[in-house]
């Protein structure tokens, strides 16, 4: 029997959901997709200066879950910057 879904708290949605090169259209092969919870971990840890443990409490998840979400979010940001792709925040 699978574990029940634990809902993650998201305090704020992004004002813009697309970032990237201005001259590039947002076709599927030119996009990197980031979830809202990945955006939230970046906002809380990098912008607000919270620790992963504090972020986990705010999002109502385990610290190890935040650690995984944060690592994946940073990887997607790096892919967007290094490969010149559009970063799309959704979900």
Secondary structure, DSSP 8 states (H G I E B T S, - for coil): --------------S-SEES-TT----GGGEEEEEHHHHHHHIIIIIS---HHHHHHHHTS-HHHHHHHHHHHHHHHHHHHHHT-EEEEE-
